[in-house]
Amino acid sequence: MKLIKKHYPALLSLALLAGFFSLCWAFKTFYFIYELELNPHKKLILLSSCGLGSVLAGLLFFSKKRIQTALAFIFYLLLSFLLYADVLYERYYDAILHIQLLQQANQLGDVKDSIASLVYVSDIWYWIDIPAALLFLYVFSRKARNGRHPFIGSAMFAAGTAFILFAAFYPLKDTFSDQYKVSLTGILPAHIYDLSRTYYNQAAAKEVTAEEKTELEILEDYFKEKQKLLKSSPYYGMFEGKNIIMVQAESLNDFPIGSKVNGEEITPHLNELISVSHYYPNIYLQIGRGNTSDAEFVANNSLYPIADMGVYKTYPKNNFISLPQVLKKEGYTANAAHGNSPEFWNRRMAYPNQGFDNFYSTEHIKIEEDEVIGMGVSDRSMFNQMIDIYKEEERPFYSFIVSLTNHRPFDLPDKYQSLNLPAEFTDTLTGNYLQATHYFDRSIGYFIEKLKEEKIWDDTIFVVYGDHYGPIPKDKDEIQQLLGVSFDQKEQFNVPLIIHHPGQTTAVKNEVIGSQMDIFPTLASLIGIEQPLAHLGTSLDIKKEGFAGFAYETTPYSYYSGQYDFAASHNGVFQDGICTDNRTGEKVSVNACKKTHEQLAKEIQLSEFLLENNLIGELFK
């Protein structure tokens, strides 16, 4: 009792400090979970929040030096930045920011305008406690400088750390979604858990064992059976030796295709291309942590991009059986083009192992930065410069172009805006997106005309597809009002795919459900590839039962199919998911979705196994 009385002022200050930080952090966490539209686990979140409050209070009581106060404030401020980074990342990627992605911080300058477009006025609630914390700590530093006790501080720090670690490792599981982890314990335990799992998985990657070699032989048979299906396409081998030009269109959703504003077509040139091409309107994205770079990985490899920092950053030196590598064995040259720095998404390091001989970026001697819009060389300029390169290119060639101008926040200079928008949509995010899409459409129209002028068009398979969504759920009301489009998640994930066959003059509309995973096998079938392939997709020209599965962007192991859609549960329990019959729009027994769900899970785990252990190159040896 005497000990308590002696230290009563210090203990009271300690309790006030811990309580203040605990309540502030709990409030911000609950507000984030409210944005996620999930139910918080109040006890565990309060436990982890109290843990953080205790850690900060322990830091303050550990020493009489004022530097401890500054360190405590900086620590809390950095954690607040981490939480807010999660908020912004979630709004665009439907996931929390994995700490490994901080290695890509050098790219923030390129996407700062995109980040700014995700900031809301209501976000003040995430920062309103910072001035109060600064004032609180200032007063404490002045009034209680001599009342600090290293033993009490150490005990509080240890107790707080124990609370946080308990919240991180006791309730959380690998099968939980990012959002569910946050709703259970808050962001700090969720990040600690994910970081620990990442390092564990890296340590588990090893040399191929005899057992795994047997498994590889099984996989070889699996891939051989999938490749046999390609020969059932009516177009199999019909375009052997033809050039391939594939344009990955930045932020291109399918809904602007065929739509009009004030009687004006948003995409007149793409509409014209569709009138003489194969058009697949029910294709869905499959991006991962690498966003645009993962879209191109999926399209060129037909594997899921299971990597904490994106495939190009996590596995740049892996061996692959990619589309450019396969085509090079068929006598093709292969190049890639992007009007930005080669360091963006680590393309400089990743492209050689993807099989690209040349990378035409802003650092290449043949690329001039003669017209820069937003993040880099304009689409029209890049298309024009690629025409000059094609004149010198050895035939046949594969050219992969990543467009750039239609990048978030879609802020085109006035002189490039030509779409006649209603006045109320001028300078809105939706209006800006449609202006940027209209610009891309004009650029692709110009590109096609130049290809025809140079006599390249008739010898070329020409492909255009979207890499990922442009608008986000916050824009759904504007899209509904302007275009009458219901912008739900399925519409958000829907990207166009257009494939023009050499000599084609009529339209073919194939409404089968597919994904970016199916692009590689579709093209391999058109060329008539006989060499061994390792792909999980299917040629869209033979696909009967439509399917698009997701490892990221929504709850993992969700999918869309011709008959059923499955929304996986955040807790990872299959029976808690929702299975919907697409013919009636009604929920049915979850067991109707079980077989496809199990196949999706198998293919995602297969991609992870091959990537983590760099085994793709071991196949077919």
Secondary structure, 3 states (H helix, E strand, C coil): CHHHHHCHHHHHHHHHHHHHHHHHHHHHHHHHHHHHCCCCCHHHHHHHHHHHHHHHHHHHHHCCCCHHHHHHHHHHHHHHHHHHHHHHHHHHHCCCCCHHHHHHHHHHHHHHHHHHCCCCHHHHHHCCHHHHHHHHHHHHHHHCHHHCCHHHHHHHHHHHHHHHHHHHHCCCCCCCCHHHHHHHHCHHHHHHHHHHHHHHHHHHCCCCCHHHHHHHHHHHHHHHHHHHHHCCCCCCCCCCCCEEEEEEECCCCCCCCCCEECCEECCHHHHHHHCCCEEEEEEECCCCCCCHHHHHHHHHHCCCCCCCCCHHHHCCCCCCCCHHHHHHHCCCEEEEEECCCCCHHHHHHHHHHHCCCEEECCCCCCCCCCCEECCEECHHHHHHHHHHHHHHCCCCEEEEEECCCCCCCCCCCHHHCCCCCCHHHCCCHHHHHHHHHHHHHHHHHHHHHHHHHCCCHHHEEEEEEECCCCCCHHHHHHHHHHHCCCCCHHHHHEEEEEEECCCCCCCEECCCCEEHHHHHHHHHHHHCCCCCCCCCCCCCCCCCCCEEEECCCCCCCEEEECCEEEECCCCCCHHHCEEEECCCCCEECHHHHHHHHHHHHHHHHHHHHHHHCCCHHHCCC
